[in-house]
Amino acid sequence: MFTGIIETLGTIREIVKEQDNIHVTVESEITNELKIDQSVAHNGVCLTVVKIEGKAYTVTAIAETIQKTNLGDWQVGNQVNLERAMKLGDRLDGHIVQGHVDQIGTCVEVKETNGSWGYTFEYDQALSNITIEKGSITVNGVSLTVVNSKSNQFSVAIIPYTYEHTNFQDFKVGTKINLEFDVIGKYVSRLYANK
């Protein structure tokens, strides 16, 4: 489990394809604190550390993960948002995040507004995911509050700190992002869908 509060950015140093799997090597300032078999969220995707070497570590993604996330678009040199799993007893500063991406969305607008940024994203509503006005959403692993919720679109507002410490600074129109919808919202929407 995660909170959606990003600890740091990591830089992709190597991507190796092996059959249907992809091995991604990431360099990060938290590498020396990691252990083999530990879960780390990368742009909101929970992946297991399988190798540590110097300042870099490697994780492996299987075909299912690659198909349901933007991981297949990652390239050497890209920055990814990193968060280690939360500890019991820690503050829950964001919201409950599983690290299981529900679907990919697309950035359709980036707007700078006097010191903050507004982003609008579209997603495929056929997958029965919903956003709720003022509810929580996870975009590339970042816990955010939904504004302007529509059936296939929503917006978020980003403060300077989040902009500077996440890969939101790299987003432009057309950027594919990972979405994890609020677990409580998912439960409620499925409850009403079954009535």
C-alpha positions in Angstrom: 0.0 0.0 0.0 1.1 3.5 -0.8 -0.1 7.1 0.0 0.5 8.9 -3.3 3.1 11.2 -1.7 6.1 11.0 -4.0 9.5 10.6 -2.2 11.8 11.4 -5.1 12.4 11.1 -8.8 14.4 8.3 -10.3 16.1 8.3 -13.7 15.7 5.3 -16.0 19.2 4.0 -16.9 18.5 0.8 -18.8 15.5 -1.1 -20.3 16.0 -4.7 -21.2 13.3 -6.8 -22.9 13.3 -10.5 -22.1 10.5 -12.5 -23.7 7.3 -10.8 -22.5 9.0 -9.1 -19.6 10.8 -5.8 -19.3 13.6 -5.2 -16.8 14.0 -1.5 -15.9 17.1 -0.2 -14.1 16.5 3.1 -12.2 19.1 5.4 -10.6 17.8 7.1 -7.5 18.9 8.8 -4.2 16.9 6.2 -2.2 18.6 3.1 -3.8 20.9 2.6 -0.8 17.8 2.3 1.4 16.2 -0.4 -0.7 16.3 -4.2 -0.3 15.7 -7.0 -2.7 12.0 -8.0 -2.8 10.8 -4.6 -1.7 7.9 -2.9 -3.3 8.4 0.5 -4.9 5.8 2.5 -6.9 7.1 3.8 -10.2 4.7 6.4 -11.7 2.1 4.6 -9.5 3.0 1.1 -10.7 4.0 -1.2 -7.8 7.1 -3.1 -8.9 9.4 -5.4 -6.9 13.2 -4.7 -6.6 15.0 -7.7 -8.0 18.6 -6.3 -8.2 20.7 -3.6 -6.5 24.0 -2.4 -7.9 25.6 0.9 -6.7 23.2 3.8 -7.1 20.8 1.8 -9.3 18.3 -0.9 -8.8 16.3 -3.1 -11.2 12.6 -4.0 -11.3 10.7 -6.4 -13.6 7.4 -5.8 -15.3 5.3 -8.6 -16.8 3.1 -8.4 -19.9 -0.1 -7.7 -17.9 1.6 -4.7 -16.3 3.0 -3.4 -19.5 -0.4 -3.6 -21.3 -2.3 -1.8 -18.5 0.2 1.0 -17.8 2.4 3.5 -19.7 5.5 1.4 -18.9 5.8 0.4 -22.5 6.5 4.0 -23.4 9.3 4.5 -20.9 12.7 5.4 -22.3 16.2 5.6 -21.0 16.6 9.1 -19.5 13.0 9.4 -18.5 12.2 10.5 -14.9 9.8 8.4 -12.9 8.0 9.3 -9.6 9.1 7.0 -6.8 7.4 6.0 -3.5 8.2 3.2 -1.2 5.4 1.3 0.5 4.0 3.0 3.6 4.8 1.7 7.1 2.2 0.8 9.6 1.8 3.7 12.0 2.9 6.3 9.5 0.7 9.3 8.7 -1.5 8.8 5.7 -0.8 12.2 4.0 -2.3 11.4 0.6 -5.0 8.6 0.3 -5.0 4.8 0.2 -3.2 3.8 -3.0 -2.7 0.2 -4.0 -0.1 0.7 -6.8 -2.4 -1.2 -9.2 -3.0 1.0 -12.2 -6.6 0.9 -13.5 -5.9 2.4 -16.9 -3.9 4.8 -19.0 -5.1 8.4 -19.5 -4.0 11.1 -21.8 -3.1 14.7 -20.9 -5.3 17.0 -23.0 -4.5 20.4 -21.4 -1.7 22.1 -19.5 -2.3 25.5 -18.2 0.0 27.7 -16.0 -2.1 30.0 -13.7 -0.2 32.6 -11.7 2.2 30.2 -9.9 0.3 26.9 -10.1 -0.6 24.6 -12.9 -3.8 23.0 -14.1 -3.8 19.7 -16.0 -6.8 18.1 -17.7 -6.8 14.3 -18.5 -9.1 12.1 -20.5 -9.7 8.4 -20.0 -11.8 5.6 -21.6 -15.1 5.6 -19.7 -15.9 2.1 -21.2 -13.8 0.6 -18.4 -16.4 1.8 -15.8 -13.9 3.9 -13.8 -15.3 7.2 -12.4 -14.0 10.3 -10.8 -15.8 12.2 -8.1 -15.7 16.0 -7.7 -13.3 16.7 -4.9 -12.5 13.0 -4.6 -9.0 11.5 -4.8 -7.2 10.3 -7.9 -3.7 9.0 -8.5 -1.9 10.3 -11.6 1.5 8.7 -12.2 1.5 7.8 -8.5 0.7 11.3 -7.2 -2.3 11.6 -4.9 -4.4 14.5 -6.1 -7.9 16.0 -5.7 -10.3 15.9 -8.7 -11.8 19.1 -10.0 -14.2 19.5 -13.0 -15.1 15.8 -12.9 -16.8 14.6 -16.1 -17.7 11.2 -17.5 -14.4 10.7 -19.3 -12.3 13.7 -18.1 -11.1 15.5 -15.0 -8.7 18.2 -14.0 -6.2 18.6 -11.2 -4.3 21.6 -9.8 -0.6 21.3 -9.0 1.3 23.5 -6.6 4.9 24.5 -7.3 6.4 22.0 -4.9 4.6 19.1 -6.6 5.5 20.5 -10.0 9.2 20.7 -9.1 9.4 17.3 -7.3 7.5 15.0 -9.7 7.5 14.3 -13.4 4.4 16.6 -13.9 7.0 19.1 -15.2 7.5 16.8 -18.2 3.8 16.5 -19.1 2.5 18.0 -22.3 -0.6 17.5 -24.4 -0.6 13.9 -25.6 1.5 12.5 -22.6 0.2 9.1 -21.5 -0.2 8.8 -17.8 -1.1 6.0 -15.3 -4.4 6.4 -13.4 -5.4 4.6 -10.2 -9.0 5.6 -9.3 -9.9 6.1 -5.6 -10.5 2.6 -4.1 -13.6 3.9 -2.2 -15.0 5.5 -5.4 -14.4 2.3 -7.3 -16.3 0.3 -4.6 -19.3 2.8 -4.6 -19.5 2.9 -8.4 -19.6 -0.9 -8.6 -22.1 -1.1 -5.8 -24.5 1.2 -7.8 -23.7 -0.5 -11.1 -24.9 -3.9 -9.7 -28.3 -2.5 -8.6 
